[in-house]
Amino acid sequence: MWKDGQGADVTFSVGGQLFKAHRCLLAAWFLVFKAELFGPMKEKETQCIKIDDIDPEIFEALLHFIYTDSMLVDSMLVDEHYKESKPAKLHHLQVASDRYGLDRLKVMCESKLSECIDVETVATTLVLAEQHHCKDLKEACIEFMAPRNVLQAAMATDGFKHLVASCPLVMKELLDMVSRSG
């Protein structure tokens, strides 16, 4: 139904791309869209909803999850030619799943992000985990950085500078763990 658009009764314009969908299915998954499509504030005969603050590729991954109950990671979110593609896009998908209340997708993103933690992305992933209340991902990041050599390498990244500036309490947790392990 999703791919062929059969019975679709709403269209989303996301970054210039159009996505057809089914109101009832979206309302069942997204409380945000339930209010917009069926609530007292709904626009009469809303045919096209414009979304400006999400990448079309990420919105497509959200719709894929809603229609298939599976995560569109391997074919869309992984680019063999660009190593950082997977974590960066997973970060965006994590944020979108949190924003739209897709808890199961949020947990799936958290799991995938835990699998691909590396020195270059760990600090950025830790900021994301803190801001979006991803306890397991946060713990995985802190444990990954606990060895002094890993922490020193992570400290040289731009993501670590962002971590220091935006999450001082997480820095305290990290330093406490490093002092206990060393």
C-alpha positions in Angstrom: 0.0 0.0 0.0 2.8 2.4 0.8 5.0 2.0 -2.2 2.1 2.0 -4.8 0.2 4.7 -3.0 -3.1 2.8 -3.3 -5.7 4.4 -1.0 -3.3 7.1 0.1 -5.2 10.1 1.4 -2.5 12.5 2.6 0.8 13.7 1.0 3.8 15.0 2.8 6.2 17.4 1.2 9.6 16.9 2.7 12.6 18.7 1.3 10.9 19.0 -2.1 10.0 15.2 -2.2 6.5 14.0 -2.0 5.4 11.0 0.1 1.9 9.6 -0.1 0.5 7.9 3.0 -2.6 6.8 4.8 -4.1 9.0 7.5 -5.4 6.2 9.7 -2.1 4.4 9.8 -0.2 7.5 10.6 -2.6 8.5 13.3 -2.2 5.1 14.9 1.6 5.5 15.1 2.2 9.3 15.4 0.3 11.2 18.1 1.6 14.3 16.4 -0.1 13.4 13.2 -3.2 12.1 14.9 -3.8 15.6 16.4 -3.0 17.3 13.1 -5.1 15.0 10.9 -8.1 14.2 13.2 -7.9 16.6 16.1 -9.9 19.8 16.7 -7.1 21.9 15.2 -7.1 19.9 11.9 -7.2 21.8 8.7 -10.2 20.9 6.5 -9.3 18.5 3.8 -5.6 18.6 4.5 -4.1 17.1 1.4 -0.4 18.1 1.6 1.5 18.6 4.8 4.8 20.3 4.5 7.7 19.2 6.8 10.8 21.4 6.7 12.9 20.1 9.5 13.7 16.6 8.5 15.7 15.1 5.6 13.6 13.2 3.0 15.7 10.1 3.4 15.0 10.1 7.2 11.3 10.7 6.7 11.3 7.8 4.2 12.9 5.6 6.9 10.2 6.6 9.3 7.5 5.7 6.8 9.2 2.4 6.0 9.2 1.5 9.7 5.5 2.4 10.1 4.4 0.3 7.1 6.8 -2.6 7.6 7.8 -2.6 11.3 11.4 -2.9 10.2 14.3 -0.6 10.1 15.6 0.6 6.7 19.3 0.7 7.6 21.3 -1.6 5.3 20.2 -0.3 1.9 19.5 3.4 2.7 21.6 4.4 5.7 24.8 2.7 4.8 27.1 4.1 2.1 30.2 2.1 1.6 32.0 5.0 0.1 31.5 7.3 3.1 32.4 5.8 6.5 30.5 8.3 8.7 27.3 8.0 6.8 25.8 5.3 8.9 26.2 6.9 12.4 25.3 10.3 11.2 22.1 9.1 9.5 21.3 6.9 12.5 21.6 9.9 14.7 19.1 11.8 12.6 16.7 8.8 12.6 17.1 8.5 16.4 16.2 12.2 16.8 13.2 11.8 14.4 11.9 8.7 16.1 12.1 10.4 19.5 10.4 13.5 18.2 7.5 11.5 16.7 7.2 9.1 19.6 8.2 6.0 17.8 9.7 4.2 20.8 10.3 0.9 19.2 12.3 2.5 16.3 14.1 4.7 18.9 15.3 1.5 20.7 16.3 -0.1 17.4 18.3 3.0 16.5 19.9 2.9 19.9 21.0 -0.7 19.4 22.4 0.0 16.0 24.3 3.0 17.2 25.7 1.0 20.1 27.1 -1.4 17.5 28.9 1.3 15.5 30.5 3.4 18.2 34.0 4.4 17.3 36.5 7.1 18.4 35.4 9.6 15.8 31.6 9.4 16.6 31.5 8.4 20.3 31.3 11.9 21.7 28.6 13.0 19.3 26.7 9.8 20.0 27.0 10.4 23.7 25.5 13.9 23.4 22.6 12.5 21.4 22.1 9.8 24.0 22.0 12.3 26.8 19.7 14.7 25.0 17.2 12.0 23.9 17.3 10.0 27.2 18.9 6.9 25.7 20.2 5.2 28.8 21.7 2.1 27.2 23.4 4.1 24.5 24.8 6.5 27.0 26.2 3.7 29.1 27.8 2.1 26.0 29.5 5.3 25.0 30.8 6.0 28.5 32.1 2.4 28.7 33.7 2.7 25.3 35.6 5.9 26.3 36.6 4.6 29.8 40.1 3.4 28.7 42.5 6.3 28.9 43.9 5.8 25.4 40.4 5.8 23.9 39.4 8.9 25.9 42.5 10.7 24.7 41.8 9.9 21.1 38.1 10.9 21.5 39.1 14.2 23.1 40.8 15.2 19.9 37.5 15.2 18.0 35.1 18.1 17.3 32.4 16.0 18.8 34.2 16.0 22.2 34.3 19.8 22.2 30.6 19.8 21.7 30.1 17.2 24.5 32.1 19.4 26.9 30.1 22.5 26.1 26.7 20.9 26.0 26.7 18.1 28.6 28.9 19.0 31.7 27.1 16.5 33.9 27.9 13.7 31.5 31.6 14.8 31.6 31.5 14.3 35.3 30.1 10.8 34.9 32.8 10.0 32.3 35.6 11.4 34.4 34.3 9.4 37.4 34.3 6.2 35.4 37.8 6.9 34.0 39.2 7.5 37.5 37.7 4.2 38.8 39.1 2.2 35.8 42.6 3.7 35.9 
